[in-house]
């Protein structure tokens, strides 16, 4: 199976990377930490101008109609840049969840999807099993689950309580609201399936961001190792430091295959997508956590200080390691999938 990307996808990735390099700098991220919302309307407007909020919105609603396979490279770049804005959650989770609602909610879809594509509205979505909702404070519509139901709730109908996060760029909120028949958009098996597919896309988005974060931490450590000198030589010339970064580079390369395989599985709705997504989550988690640890080692005591930019990406990697399923959950899903596959093969075997 060929998982290589076409020229248009790679060109779009290059364009997004160039934009992030110029606009989403560590200095700008630090400035947003000092604001109440932690978000920048001007930056979100720039993302809208690039067409990023319209990527997964179907063409009839004013979007580009792209899928998970088209977005995975962009999610990587969001991780590499440490983008504070909830772009990945919007294009990979919230918008597709709204798109998949039944025909009875066509008016809701017509209204909100067009506004999201045009940058006139933002969405937030709950992570199944997580009581905290990311970026609920800037969302105009929240997609929330309750007692086996899925609800679309306007922000005016909810009360928010901020919860502290390890990552200053992540804004997490406890959401208090009253479910009503008017806000319910799916229930029973339909709601369960919608949320299950949303979980796979959310986990895929986290995995892609972790891969980008791992690469950024390696780049920061390599740059620092050439600037820092000991015994009259850059510490990057020492074999021990080289090995620290080489070990991470190997993990990053080995994580790319599972990640792109998972994106293909999600984009095509494969039956084994849960296995592919969890495999990608575990591979990228290992790469990101090792990158954080080894980058700190390469920086020495400087790696723990507030002034060094490494902390921006290190904290994001630690926070995302527990988002959309922690490693224990994904290991359990892989184990279950492989065990069931083994039983199926055994049941069909002939001797």
DOPA-512383 format. One line per 5 residues: number of its first residue (from 1); their letters; for each residue z, y, x of N, C-alpha, C. Coordinates in steps of 0.001 Angstrom, whole numbers, plus 500000, padded with zeros to 6 digits. Each point is the difference from the previous one (the first is absolute). Layout:
NUM> A> Z/Y/X/Z/Y/X/Z/Y/X  ...
This chain:
1> XXXXX> 500000/498806/500847/500000/501194/499153/500000/501243/500881  499175/500967/499644/499845/501218/500802/500898/501098/499431  500972/500435/500810/500910/501051/499569/499663/501342/500657  498852/500096/500639/499646/501263/500649/499675/501052/498944  500259/501244/500330/499776/501105/499068/498607/500585/500226
6> XXXXX> 499444/500559/498930/498664/500578/500131/500079/501390/500620  498852/500562/500305/499954/501277/500719/500594/501139/499171  499805/499955/498676/500556/501058/499147/501521/499980/500021  500583/498812/499937/501458/499883/500023/500571/500486/501324  499350/499648/501100/500472/500419/501320/499828/501504/500201
11> XXXXX> 498900/500538/499469/499773/501444/500117/501038/500783/499203  500326/499494/498812/501018/500647/499179/501354/499951/500703  500312/498871/500620/501253/499884/500753/500052/501030/501126  498891/500165/500721/499951/500982/501097/500220/501416/499482  499403/500301/498844/500145/501341/499424/501444/500276/499606
16> XXXXX> 500637/499006/499377/501393/500161/499597/500904/500126/501219  499717/499208/501034/500804/500078/501221/499909/501385/500628  498795/500549/500052/499814/501335/500577/500763/501053/499211  499969/499874/498678/500740/500943/499171/501499/499899/500257  500528/498786/500050/501433/499818/500207/500438/500507/501368
21> XXXXX> 499178/499793/501012/500353/500465/501346/500210/501507/500008  499173/500705/499261/500064/501465/499992/501026/500558/499019  500202/499317/498874/500807/500560/498914/501377/499363/499835  500133/498717/500296/501289/499321/499818/500624/499771/501370  500465/501064/500573/500593/499949/501337/501502/499759/499899
26> XXXXX> 500619/499512/501067/501460/499849/499982/500715/501312/499679  499453/501106/500461/500620/501296/499719/499976/500295/498502  498901/499679/499360/499900/500251/498558/500930/499071/499227  500113/498759/500444/500913/499068/499352/501437/500497/500100  500379/500496/501174/501353/500527/500178/500245/501212/499109
31> XXXXX> 498982/500830/499826/500143/501162/499118/500274/499561/498559  499331/498944/499563/500194/499512/498631/501397/499422/499806  500605/499498/501071/501376/499496/499897/500971/501107/499594  499651/501242/500289/500895/501119/499709/499823/500554/498585  499017/499481/499260/499763/500476/498635/500705/499102/498994
36> XXXXX> 500225/500514/498812/500696/499231/498962/499178/498802/499527  498725/500197/499797/499166/498919/499465/499501/499057/501087  499913/500514/501241/499458/499172/501070/498508/499780/499878  499362/500710/499075/498572/499840/499749/499305/501343/500101  498687/499963/500223/499235/501221/500207/498810/500012/499044
41> XXXXX> 499991/500939/499075/498894/500098/499041/498678/500269/500716  500058/500786/501063/498764/500297/500738/499431/498730/500629  500862/499174/500590/499540/498754/500612/499443/499053/498942  500690/499907/498853/499501/499136/498929/498642/500506/499506  499846/501320/499936/498721/500570/499604/498885/499640/500973
46> XXXXX> 500334/499952/501276/499007/499607/500993/499598/498533/499826  500976/499155/499669/499696/498589/499747/499091/499857/498786  500230/500843/499004/499153/499994/498806/498577/500419/500364  499872/501025/500825/498676/500478/500409/499229/498934/500763  500713/499165/500742/499352/498904/500720/499618/498840/499079
51> XXXXX> 500437/500059/498757/499694/498943/499049/500942/498819/500067  501113/500128/500715/500882/498858/500216/500784/499616/498743  500346/500961/499166/500728/499666/498768/499083/499370/498957  498695/500131/500198/499030/499451/499035/499406/498670/500457  500447/499485/501134/499369/498814/500583/499946/498819/499033
56> XXXXX> 501134/499662/499394/500056/498805/499159/499884/500322/498514  499821/501261/499663/499767/500374/498606/498568/499597/499636  499772/499245/498936/498635/499590/499630/499093/501199/499758  498726/499800/500217/499028/501083/499862/499999/500641/498609  500145/499213/498903/500001/500655/498673/501126/501013/499809
61> XXXXX> 501049/499897/500823/501127/500929/499890/499935/501098/501065  498892/500073/500720/499844/501059/500985/500353/499615/501415  500137/498692/500272/500361/499548/501335/498857/499333/500735  500332/499323/501105/499000/499350/500839/499884/498510/499732  501001/499423/499323/499928/498591/499620/500092/499021/501150
66> XXXXX> 500721/500337/501056/500145/499092/501139/501208/499077/499800  500122/499003/500885/501055/499006/499852/500898/499895/501212  500829/498953/500007/500998/499818/501057/499361/499857/501376  498850/499334/500056/499350/499790/501291/499529/501318/500602  499653/500946/499139/499572/501316/500481/501181/500862/500421
71> XXXXX> 501177/499704/499474/501170/500855/500231/500884/499538/501151  499854/498743/500431/500961/499472/500965/499925/500742/501339  498797/500367/500434/499882/500753/501257/500601/501389/499870  499853/500602/498828/500569/501331/499778/501523/499930/499965  500534/498920/499421/501451/499815/499995/500535/499859/501418
76> XXXXX> 499239/499345/500867/500384/499915/501404/500112/501391/500612  499020/500838/499708/500010/501349/500558/501168/500816/499452  500370/499760/498739/501184/500670/499438/501243/499610/500784  500088/498721/500375/501128/499548/500808/499971/500603/501388  498829/500013/500615/499878/500541/501358/500417/501471/500047
81> XXXXX> 499640/500739/498944/500334/501427/499960/501419/500255/499523  500649/498997/499390/501314/500231/499402/499904/500904/498792  498915/499893/499223/499753/500880/498861/501161/499951/499009  500646/501141/499721/501118/499979/499042/499546/499844/498547  498822/500508/499666/499522/499986/498621/499751/498565/499526
86> XXXXX> 500235/499718/498711/499878/498622/499481/498564/499609/499684  499100/500187/500955/498594/499699/499761/499765/498498/499841  500613/499190/500851/499781/498556/499934/500486/499444/498666  501185/500428/499564/500533/499529/498720/499097/500433/498843  499396/501190/500134/499124/500495/498937/498729/499175/499904
91> XXXXX> 499303/499834/501136/498681/499370/499937/500063/498474/499908  501065/499384/500498/500059/498544/499990/500877/499416/498891  500925/500785/499465/500937/499444/499018/499911/500708/498653  500301/501292/499977/500127/500711/498728/498679/500085/499242  498942/500429/500672/498708/500133/499318/499479/498656/499499
96> XXXXX> 499954/498937/500838/499535/498715/499467/500857/499469/498857  501301/500254/500032/500869/499553/498911/499628/500697/498697  499706/501267/500071/499578/500748/498818/498628/499522/499523  499109/499732/500947/498653/499537/499655/500048/498676/499244  500930/499121/500355/500051/498660/499424/500657/499933/498628
101> XXXXX> 500480/501125/499483/500581/499992/498660/498942/499607/498975  500447/499440/498898/499096/499505/498973/499229/501095/499281  498990/499597/499200/499145/500966/499274/500780/500905/499053  501168/499535/499543/500783/500822/499069/500491/501292/500640  499963/500068/501320/500524/501177/500707/498873/500767/500691
106> XXXXX> 498823/499939/499448/498852/500676/500594/500205/501514/500069  500612/500575/498976/500223/501452/500007/500930/500402/501141  501043/499190/500229/500925/500254/501106/499264/499942/501330  499144/499018/500168/499245/499840/501235/499015/501152/500198  499299/500359/498929/499044/501094/500089/500679/501284/500461
111> XXXXX> 501169/500254/499458/500719/501235/500305/500507/500004/501433  500783/498989/500354/500712/500036/501270/499117/499681/501196  499083/499040/499876/499171/499638/501153/499095/501158/500421  499450/500686/499030/499153/501150/500330/500811/501089/500688  501215/500219/499544/500843/501031/500608/500444/499609/501404
116> XXXXX> 500302/498717/500211/500366/499544/501345/498828/500169/500957  498821/499612/499576/498815/500126/500847/499739/501454/500379  500260/500902/499064/499754/501432/500241/501160/500686/500701  501076/499279/500252/501149/500593/500668/500877/500833/499098  499875/499793/498686/500776/500779/499037/501267/499279/499546
121> XXXXX> 500193/498771/500435/501192/499236/499616/500292/498966/501071  501267/499609/500067/500425/498958/500939/500713/498899/499236  499931/498793/500570/500633/498838/499390/501064/499444/500931  501018/499367/499417/500987/499227/500756/500159/498669/499302  500280/498966/500764/500108/498659/499416/501223/499303/500560
126> XXXXX> 500671/499231/499154/501175/499255/500441/499559/498774/500785  500785/499641/500976/499815/498736/500701/500799/498937/499268  499368/498919/499538/500749/498967/499274/501221/499519/500785  501152/500025/499352/501231/499563/500640/500721/501068/500786  499421/501192/500110/500622/501088/500750/500410/501096/499026
131> XXXXX> 501281/500376/499952/500443/501022/499043/499585/501419/500379  499487/500197/501210/499638/501334/500466/498485/500203/499926  499606/501184/499600/498579/500338/499874/499663/501080/501022  499007/499720/500790/499585/500941/501042/499172/501130/499402  500307/501224/500409/499258/501205/499615/499984/500241/498496
136> XXXXX> 501064/499581/499331/500097/500266/498557/500115/501493/499726  500500/500768/500970/500244/501426/499776/498721/500832/499926  498896/499483/500528/498749/500753/499950/498996/499383/499038  500378/498917/499336/499086/499299/499098/499993/500650/498623  498831/500057/499413/499877/500494/498624/500127/498861/498995
141> XXXXX> 499667/498786/500439/500117/498809/499161/500573/498873/500840  501025/499315/499470/500640/498900/500712/499702/498692/499273  499588/498988/500740/499752/498674/499465/501201/499134/500359  500807/499678/498975/501296/499370/500208/500086/498695/499211  500766/499064/500521/500208/498723/499306/501400/499966/499404
146> XXXXX> 500108/499294/498860/501294/499870/499333/499972/498781/499091  500881/499045/500275/500187/498836/499128/498682/499323/499653  499176/499742/501010/498746/499311/499766/498906/500868/499421  500180/501308/500020/499001/500918/499474/499583/500993/501085  498803/500554/499833/499506/501057/500879/499863/501268/499178
151> XXXXX> 500561/501097/500518/500005/501272/499280/499334/501084/500832  499285/500877/499321/499443/501199/500610/500810/501187/499488  500803/500591/500904/501001/500976/499585/499719/501351/500649  499844/501067/499209/499840/501345/500577/501254/500407/500768  499822/500813/501023/501145/500383/500828/501048/500768/499191
156> XXXXX> 499572/500724/498973/500948/500761/499186/500977/499106/499265  499660/498707/499880/500851/499083/499243/500941/499195/500892  500075/500323/501281/500860/499241/500912/500984/500934/500687  501104/499414/500461/500964/500705/500846/500030/499304/501353  500028/500804/501061/499887/499458/501347/501251/500292/500819
161> XXXXX> 500392/499006/500802/501095/500162/500954/499480/499553/501360  500036/500910/500965/499466/499715/501338/500896/499024/500753  499386/499033/500662/500688/499074/500890/499530/500239/501430  500922/500018/500918/499645/500233/501401/499182/498831/500536  499096/500319/500927/499172/498981/500642/500131/500122/501505
166> XXXXX> 499853/498889/500683/499982/500011/501456/498884/500895/500518  498880/500007/499282/498846/500801/500373/500045/501328/499245  500158/501128/500692/500075/501297/499309/498750/500332/499187  498884/499356/500298/498768/500262/499262/499937/499253/498673  500862/499010/499815/499992/499225/498752/501024/500584/499033
171> XXXXX> 499561/500288/498793/500881/500532/498969/500125/498950/498892  501193/499436/499885/500261/498917/499061/500940/500489/498910  499732/499580/498776/500777/500501/498869/500396/498872/499043  501234/500095/499520/500408/499219/498842/499489/500720/498756  499341/499255/499121/499371/500595/498823/500734/499544/498744
176> XXXXX> 500525/500955/499253/500649/499713/498720/499068/500440/498874  499761/499103/499030/499077/500318/498918/500256/499046/498832  499471/500347/498851/500196/499195/498798/498668/499396/499571  499852/498685/500093/498749/499362/499574/499768/500193/498499  498755/500293/499646/499624/500153/498593/498682/499272/499758
181> XXXXX> 499702/499797/498747/498727/499358/499644/498820/500855/500439  500189/501320/500011/498911/500908/500374/499650/499901/501484  500997/499683/500843/499734/499928/501444/499581/498607/500447  500206/498984/499181/499689/498621/500380/498484/499789/500006  499470/499527/501121/498554/499772/500121/499657/498524/500197
186> XXXXX> 501004/499165/500265/499767/498555/500142/501334/499287/499910  499962/498782/499488/501224/499196/499914/499666/498531/500175  501032/499205/500221/499824/498562/500112/499151/499595/501193  499135/499010/499784/499158/499485/501081/499067/501061/500556  499491/500861/499136/499096/501050/500469/500706/500918/500995
191> XXXXX> 501212/500422/499675/500761/500867/500900/500329/499272/501298  500376/498732/499900/500345/499229/501194/498805/499881/500940  498827/499764/499443/498801/499884/500837/499619/501332/500627  500123/501067/499234/499695/501320/500551/500919/500333/501165  501289/499743/499826/500967/500305/501054/499830/499073/501198
196> XXXXX> 499613/498754/499756/499777/499065/501104/498827/500456/500861  498924/500431/499362/498853/500492/500772/500350/501305/500720  500793/500849/499342/500435/501233/500650/500839/499691/501244  500824/498962/499918/500825/499621/501144/499126/499587/501185  498952/499219/499743/499125/499570/501093/499332/501201/500665
201> XXXXX> 499545/500945/499198/499354/501181/500565/500990/500879/500752  501226/500119/499457/501008/500791/500689/500391/499387/501329  500159/498673/500022/500338/499307/501248/498861/500118/501008  498766/499924/499524/498843/500168/500882/499992/501399/500610  500277/501018/499182/500037/501368/500511/501064/500189/501056
206> XXXXX> 501163/499399/499790/501075/500078/501001/499590/499315/501298  499366/498838/499865/499567/499262/501189/499005/500825/500813  499057/500629/499316/499009/500811/500710/500659/501187/500705  500949/500640/499334/500691/501123/500626/500805/499544/501212  500633/498840/499914/500774/499499/501143/499109/499748/501210
211> XXXXX> 498774/499515/499758/499090/499785/501122/499651/501326/500664  499734/501030/499185/499728/501316/500558/501187/500575/500744  501181/499801/499454/501213/500482/500662/500204/499316/501344  499753/498695/500054/500157/499263/501255/499072/500571/501068  498759/500262/499617/499042/500562/500962/500438/501396/500456
216> XXXXX> 500526/500807/499092/500430/501347/500382/501175/499943/500970  500945/499108/499767/501159/499901/500889/499596/499521/501387  499024/499111/500071/499492/499571/501301/499352/501178/500723  499185/500760/499280/499325/501144/500616/501007/501031/500510  501049/500259/499210/501025/500943/500439/500717/499495/501252
221> XXXXX> 500299/498705/500017/500700/499437/501156/499120/500014/501242  498722/499703/499824/499080/500023/501139/499868/501420/500554  499853/500977/499114/499898/501391/500459/501251/500413/500770  501154/499646/499479/501256/500364/500653/500127/499306/501364  499545/498743/500069/500151/499241/501253/499131/500562/501123
226> XXXXX> 498972/500753/499640/499186/500642/501041/500546/501372/500387  500792/500596/499117/500608/501294/500309/501302/499833/500777  500786/498990/499649/501304/499764/500610/499828/499326/501364  500661/500536/501008/499874/499442/501349/501346/499539/500532  499947/498906/500753/501163/499480/500718/499525/499520/501359
231> XXXXX> 500794/500281/500999/499638/499625/501369/498627/500551/500385  499676/501167/499425/498743/500648/500346/498783/499431/499300  500189/499077/499039/498863/499392/499307/500223/500056/498489  498915/500079/499231/500155/499915/498542/500590/498636/499633  500934/499986/499054/500627/498718/499648/498997/499055/499354
236> XXXXX> 498866/500542/499516/498970/499145/499429/499326/499112/501027  500184/500307/501276/499412/499160/501053/500863/498787/500306  501224/499968/499459/500895/498865/500256/499639/498841/499077  500009/498820/500562/499558/498828/499247/500883/499727/498785  501278/500262/500120/500909/499738/498878/499636/500852/498786
241> XXXXX> 499641/501265/500240/499612/500886/498902/498653/499563/499422  499077/499606/500862/498704/499515/499542/500168/498801/499060  500898/499103/500358/500216/498806/499182/500577/500351/498635  500879/501003/499958/500561/500421/498719/498897/500409/499025  499064/500788/500490/498930/500489/499133/498944/498925/499746
246> XXXXX> 499738/499176/500995/499008/498934/499822/500443/499009/498935  501290/499710/499958/500515/499072/498990/499782/500537/498586  500178/501301/499838/499769/500605/498686/498514/500003/499677  499168/500321/500978/498554/500038/499775/499488/498644/499518  500543/498932/500546/499606/498658/499566/500392/499774/498542
251> XXXXX> 501230/500406/499629/500445/499841/498606/499114/500801/499042  499609/501191/500423/499154/500839/499153/498658/499324/499756  499401/499483/501058/498697/499349/499857/500096/498754/499115  501060/499239/500155/500157/498792/499196/500351/500314/498554  500472/501215/499732/500333/500388/498623/498786/500514/499239
256> XXXXX> 498969/500416/500699/498827/500565/499323/499315/498969/499117  499812/498789/500497/499329/498959/499220/500691/499717/498675  501316/499699/500014/500709/499781/498721/499949/501201/499066  500064/501220/500557/499959/501186/499150/498658/500126/499291  498926/499863/500737/498678/500153/499386/499683/498826/499075
261> XXXXX> 500514/498837/500346/499841/498847/499099/500728/500265/498685  501178/500583/500070/500766/500312/498789/499280/501052/499162  499417/501013/500658/499259/501029/499268/498825/499385/499252  499319/499054/500631/498883/499305/499354/500494/499203/498802  501122/499321/500157/500551/499187/498911/500402/500862/498809
266> XXXXX> 500632/501140/500266/500416/500901/498922/498787/500616/499324  499025/500421/500796/498806/500647/499443/499222/499072/499088  500023/498698/500291/499236/499032/499218/500867/499173/499058  501274/500356/499895/500876/499318/499058/500141/498512/500247  500056/499604/501258/500081/498584/500332/501331/499401/499543
271> XXXXX> 499960/498728/499658/501211/499327/499528/501066/499940/501088  499569/499950/501265/500945/499879/501119/500352/501352/500600  499846/501083/499244/500249/501311/500584/501468/500204/500363  500916/499380/499262/501418/500154/500331/500300/499450/501390  499428/498858/500326/500175/499421/501330/499396/500909/501058
276> XXXXX> 498782/500504/499753/499336/500860/500976/500764/501299/500214  500490/500595/498916/500733/501258/500114/501307/499798/500758  500734/498950/499673/501273/499763/500695/499777/499696/501475  498941/499277/500317/499660/499744/501406/499754/501326/500722  499231/500891/499363/499725/501305/500599/501276/500812/500170
281> XXXXX> 500879/499947/499004/501263/500749/500079/500854/499516/501167  500071/498701/500181/500821/499460/501083/499402/500344/501368  498681/499882/500118/499353/500290/501286/500143/501470/500370  499786/500895/499043/500098/501440/500304/501451/500431/500179  500917/499348/499303/501414/500309/500178/500447/499670/501424
286> XXXXX> 499606/498843/500481/500346/499615/501372/499409/500976/501009  498762/500415/499768/499353/500930/500929/500701/501355/499997  500323/500513/498815/500614/501323/499905/501418/500006/500567  500779/498981/499687/501377/499957/500506/500031/499833/501519  499092/499174/500533/499936/499845/501457/499525/501294/500648
291> XXXXX> 499061/500682/499348/499525/501270/500540/501139/501014/500069  500817/500060/498942/501126/500934/499990/500985/499674/501118  500323/498738/500140/500982/499598/501016/499475/500257/501417  498769/499599/500258/499464/500147/501353/499676/501447/500338  499630/500783/498990/499736/501421/500252/501291/500725/500369
296> XXXXX> 501088/499625/499344/501295/500568/500380/500333/499631/501438  499753/498752/500363/500270/499552/501367/499173/500812/501002  498743/500247/499650/499131/500742/500916/500465/501450/500148  500533/500568/498921/500491/501379/500051/501380/500099/500657  500716/498890/500073/501358/500058/500511/500904/500721/499024
301> XXXXX> 501004/500688/500505/500954/500694/499131/499330/501088/499170  498881/500543/500479/499281/501026/499258/499521/499486/498653  499756/498696/499904/499468/499420/498773/500923/500135/498812  501290/500233/500247/500975/500100/498913/500237/501440/499548  499363/500953/500653/500305/501396/499714/499144/500531/498851
306> XXXXX> 500540/501021/499325/499314/500626/498873/498731/500722/500445  499971/500492/501225/498884/500812/500458/498734/499196/500240  500131/498727/500299/498838/499172/500322/499301/499557/498710  498678/500122/499955/499240/499692/498792/500015/498518/499634  500362/499149/500926/500035/498563/499714/500828/499686/498766
311> XXXXX> 501083/500753/499779/500898/499702/498880/499293/500089/498651  498997/500875/499886/499292/500171/498732/499371/498682/499566  499363/499324/500925/499249/498795/499695/500887/498754/500039  501006/500060/500846/500943/498898/500089/500795/499854/498697  500489/501110/499474/500776/499969/498760/499133/499597/498817
316> XXXXX> 498749/500449/499998/499098/499603/498921/499765/498481/500046  499822/499458/501195/499792/498551/500136/501212/499231/499510  501194/500466/500344/501217/499319/499543/500134/500078/498483  499678/501152/499427/500119/500169/498550/498986/499131/499259  498765/499988/500472/498952/499232/499319/500172/498504/500188
321> XXXXX> 500801/499610/500962/500237/498570/500208/500708/499374/498802  500705/500819/499216/500726/499491/498836/499345/500412/498679  498857/500686/500080/499326/500453/498786/498991/498958/499534  499871/499850/498688/499083/499030/499395/500204/498603/500580  501256/499596/500011/500355/498661/500462/500402/499992/501458
326> XXXXX> 501232/499549/500273/500436/499921/501395/499467/498712/500636  500143/499846/501334/499468/498803/500659/500525/498691/499415  501249/499989/499549/500544/498764/499421/499223/499593/498755  499676/500974/499162/499232/499697/498789/498612/499486/500353  499353/500636/500950/498635/499586/500349/499990/498642/500711
331> XXXXX> 501025/499717/500787/500102/498662/500593/500161/498941/498915  500796/500315/498987/500201/499055/498896/498693/499780/499248  499221/501055/499807/498728/499855/499287/499012/499168/500814  499960/500190/501302/499118/499193/500841/500431/498542/499975  501298/499785/500125/500516/498633/499985/499676/499298/498682
336> XXXXX> 500219/500711/498896/499719/499414/498686/498520/499684/499839  499143/500934/500413/498558/499791/499863/499522/498821/500832  500485/499898/501225/499582/498899/500867/500543/498670/499502  501227/500005/499487/500598/498767/499503/499251/499497/498767  499662/500931/499093/499265/499609/498805/498602/499521/500347
341> XXXXX> 499372/500644/500996/498686/499571/500434/500072/498595/500595  501056/499738/500774/500177/498673/500572/500171/498931/498935  500779/500344/498926/500172/499050/498905/498668/499710/499315  499197/501054/499802/498712/499831/499329/499077/499115/500806  499996/500209/501334/499151/499176/500860/500480/498564/499975
346> XXXXX> 501347/499812/500036/500551/498649/499975/499687/499278/498705  500037/500760/498876/499756/499356/498706/498554/499551/499875  499081/500684/500680/498598/499648/499876/499502/499064/501094  500896/499622/500901/499577/499150/501107/499782/498563/499556  499052/499339/500616/499747/498558/499739/500091/499235/501307
351> X> 500514/498808/499906/500193/499191/501201/499282/498661/499837
